[in-house]
Amino acid sequence: MKKSFSAVSIIILIFTFGETYPQAYDGSFYGFFFGRQPGARSEAMGKSLASVPGDVSSCYFNPAGSAVLNGLNLWGSYAEPYYEFEKGNFTGFGATYSFKKSGVLGFSGEVFSPNEFAGIPGNDTGTANNEAYNTGIANVRITVSSEIAKDLYAGVNLNTFWPLEKYRHMSIGNTKGVSSDVIVYLDLGVMKSFTKTSKKNKHTFTLGSAITNLNFSGYSISDNDQRGALPVIFRAGASYNIILYRKGITFIAGIEYEDVLNSQYFEGIHTGIEFGLFDLLFLRAGYYSQYNRDCAECTDRLNEFTYGAGLHLNLVPSGYKTWGIKFDYTNLRQPQLFINRSDPERFSSFTALIYFIF
């Protein structure tokens, strides 16, 4: 009980402090934090995995969700294009290992590469003499998660984030300069599950909450004379999971609220469902609605229905060892980010996972 109270208290304190934090987020690195999400499963379920445990991409959404992973998991994802950038891509990678009762250790990251940047409204990367920039952003994290009480999970991320722009040119308002090399920030997440099991089925209701960048890290340019903020993202959600043993059916439904604590924009609602048959085929759908940034050429709100599918191959259940492969895929329309623009083309997202349970 004391551990549960402590975890909830930390979340409340951080949320309260974030509401009064003076450094406002202005949309910097928007494409990385809000344009794409790691994994085809998350994209297909309306980007709503903050309260869905047991996915390697939980390290991104809510590090506490990785605490229920077993054995060794190797995960990778790829998505392209990104709006006008035909070669723009978002790559994710990750690995987790369970030390059984001690917890789970994870290593993961993302690389966002729009490529051949020539300037779009509201972007934070500067150009000079119409020169094209090979823009990019990388984020690498270490995750530690554990079950701190019965069905209560907690996780922490240590992130290193840095821009990969050619010449590292950045801008804050009308000021242009060279960015600092590496930004370090922390994430914190908690999850609590309530489970009821019978011979025929299993019901699990889960509450999840997480904060990205809880130490309010920012970036600096022009020899640290100018500073900009990274988003402080608060996520809170609930999910329901039912397993019908005799029929081989699983069903997950989740809803999630997302808010950037150091901005009046980017607030959103995300929902998603997943239907599984015989732990082999998975069909997914979702919907999200999110405020856009303050930009004269930007649309006010992004709304989109999402969907996708997954395939699970449990290859060798031989005795005490099991290993398998999971594939996820989605092909979705990109919402209209800027007004007076032609409709952006669709994007595809692929994910592959190999796991070994010892």
N, C-alpha and C positions, 0 to 999 in steps of 0.2 A: 504493500500500500504506500509506503514512504517513497519507494522508487517511482511509482506511478504519479504521485503528487509532485515530485521533483521535476519529472519530465514535462508535465502539463504546465507547471509554474514557469519553466524556462521559456516555453513557447509563448505564454501570455506576456512575459516581461519583454521579450524581443519584439513582439507585435506592438506593444505599447510604445516602446522606444522608437520603433520604425516610424510610427505615425507622427512623431515630433522631430524626426531627423531633418536638418535643414538642407542637405545636399540633394537636389532634385535630379532625377534621371530624365534625360531629354531624348531618349531613343537611340543612343549610341549602341553599335553592334546589334541592331534590331534583328538582322537576318539570322544571327546566331542564336539569340535567346528566344525569339518568337517566330521566326520564319520557318524553321524546320525543327523536328524533334527526332531523337535517335530511335530508330526502329520502325519497321512497317506496322507492327502491332499497335504501337501507340498512335501512329498517324491514322490507322483505320478505326480506332476506338475514340476518336474525337480528342486525342491528346489528353486522356484522362486516366493516368495510371498512378496517381499519388496515393490511392487507397487500395491498389491491387497488388498484393505481395507476390513474390516468387518469380520475378522477371529480372534479368541482368540489367535492363535499362532502368530498373528501379534506382540504381546508383545515381541516375540523373534526376528523376522525378522526386523520389523520396528514398534516401539511403536505408531507411529502416526496412523497406520491402525486400532487400537482399538478404535479410537475416534468416529467411526460411529456405534459402537455396541449399541444396545438398551437393556433396562431391565437388567435382571440378567442372566449371562451365566456361566455354570459349565462344565468344559472341562477336559478330561483325555486321555492319549495316552500310548501305549506300543508297543515296537518293540524288536524282537530278531530273530536270534542270532547276534553276532558281530564277523565275521571272524572265527578264530580258537576257539573262546570261545563259546561252545555250550549253556552255561547258561548265556552268556553275554546279557544284556538287556539295553534298554534306555526307561525310564519312564518320562512322562510329565504330568503336572497337572496345572490347572489354573481356576480362577474365575474373572469375571469382573462385575461391576455394573455401570450403567449409571445414573448420576445425572442430566439428561436432558441437560439444557443449560449450566450447570457448567462444564461438562466434564465427563470422564470415569476414574474410579479407578480400577486397576487390581492387582491381586496377582497370581504369577505363578512361575514355576520352573521345573527343570529337574534333574534326577538322572541317571548317566551313570555308569553301573556296569559290567565291563568285567568278573569279578569273576575268582578266581583261576589262577591268573597271574603267568606265568612261564618264561616270557621274550620273546619279539619279537623285531626284528630290528627297531631301531629308536624310541623305546618307552622311556619315561623319568622316569619310575619308576624302582628303583633299586632292586636287590635281593641279598641275602646273603646265602651262603651254600645251594644253590638250593632250598631255602625255598619258598613256594608258598605264594603269597600275595592276599588277598581279596580286590582288588583294587576297587576304586569307586570315583566318582566326583559328587558333588552336587552344584546346582546353584539355588538360590531363588531370585526373584525380585519383586519390587513394581513398578507399571506402573501408570503414570498420563498422560492423553491425553485429547485434547480438540480441537474444531474448533475455531481457533484464528481469522479467517476472513472467508468470504463466500467461502466454498469449499476448504479452506486451513486448514490443520490439522497438529498438532505438538504433539509429545509425548516424554517423558523422562522415562528411567528405572534407578532405583537404584538396583544394583545387589550385592549379597553376594555370593562368590564363595569359595569353600574349597575342598581340596582332602580328601577322606575318606579311604586312604590306611591303612592297618594294620601297625602300628608303624609309619605311616606318612613318610616313607622313600621316598626320591626324589633324583634326580641327575641332575647336570648341568655340561655337559662335563664329565670329569672324577671325578668330586667332588660329593660325596654322603653325605647326611645329613638328617636332619629333617626339614620338611616344616613349614612355618608359618601357623597359624590356619585359618584365614579368609582373603580373598582378596575382596576388595570393588571396583567396577568399575561402570561407568555410560554409558548409551546409549542415543543417541539423534536421532530422526527421524522426517521427514516432508513429507507431501503428499499434492498434489494439483490436484483437479479434475475439469474437464470441461464436462458439461452435456448438452445434447440437448434432449428434450422430445416432443413427439407427441402423438396422440391418439393411434397409432399403435405400437410404439416402443420407446425405450429409449437408447440413446447412451452415454457412459461415457468413457472419456479418462483420465487416471490418471498417474501422474509422482510421483515417490517416491524415497527418499534417506535416508539412515541411517548410523550411525557409531556406532559400538560396541566397548566398552572400549575406549571412547574418552579421558579419563584422563590417558591413557597409564599405567595402573596398571600392576604390575608384582608380582612374588612370590620370596621368599627368603628361603635359607636353611643354615645349619651350623651356627646357631646363627647370621644370617643376613650377613655373610661374602660373600656369593655368591647370586647373583640375576639373575632371569630369567624373560623373558617377556611373557605376555599373548598377543594374537594377537589383533591388532587394525584393525577391519574389516570394510571396506567401501562397501556399497551396493547402487547401483543406477539402477532404472529400470522404465519401462513404461508398462502399461496394457490398454487393450481396452475391454469394456464390453457392449454387446448389449442385450436388453430384447425385445422379440417379444411378446407383450401381448396376441394377439388373438390366436397365435399358442402355447403359453405356453413354449417357447423356450428361454433359456439364453445361452450366449456364452462368454467366457473370454479367452483372449490370452495375454500373458505377456512375456517380456524378461528382463533379469537382468544381470548387470555386477557386479562382486565381486572381491575385491582386498584386500590383507593384506598390510596395509600401512607400517608396520615395517618389511617387508620381501620381497625378490624378488621372492618368490614362492607363491603358493596357489591362484594365479589369475585365474578367471574362468568366463564362460558365462553360464547362466541358462535360459531355456525357458520352457513354459508350457501352456497348453490349458485345458479348462473345458467346457463340453457340458451338459446343464441341460434340463430336460424335465418335464414340469408341476410342477416344484419345488419339485419333488419327487425323480427322478433318475438322478445321475450325473456320467458322464464318463470323465476320465482325462488321459492326456498323457503329456510327456515332454522329454527333453534331456538336459544334462549338460556335459560340458567339463572343467576340472580344472587341473592346474599344481599340481603335488605332491610335497612333501618336498624333500630337498636335502639329499639323503640317498643312500648309495652304493647298497643296496638291494631293493630299491623302484622303482616302475615304474615311468616314467617321467610324464605321464598325465593320469587322470582318465576320461573315457568317458562312458556314459551309457544312454540308453533310459529308460524311466520310464512310468508307467501307473497305473491306479487304478480306484476305483468306490466309490460312496457314495449313501446313502439312507436318505431321509428326511421325517419324519413323523410329520406333523403339526396337533397336536392331538385335541385341544379344542379351536377353534376360536370363543369363546362365548362372544359376545358383545365387550367390550373394552379390554378383556384379551385374550392373545394367549400364548400357550406354546407348545413345541415340542421337538423332539429328532432327532439328526443326527448321522449317523454311517458312518465311512470311513474305507476303507481297501485297502491295496496293498501288493503284494508279488513280490519282485524284486530280480534280480541277484545282488550280490555285485561285484563291479569292482575289478580287480586284483590289490591289493595294493602293493604286493611284488613280485619281479621276482623269478623264480625258485621255485614257490610254486604251489601246486595243486589248481584248481579252487575252490574258496570259495563257500559254499552252499548259497542258497537263504535266504532272511530274510523276515519276515512278519511284518507289522505295522498296528495297530488297533487304531481307535479314536472314542470316544463317546462324544457327547455334549447334554446337557439339557439346554433349555433356557426358560425364562419367561419374556414376554413383558407386562408391566402394562399399 
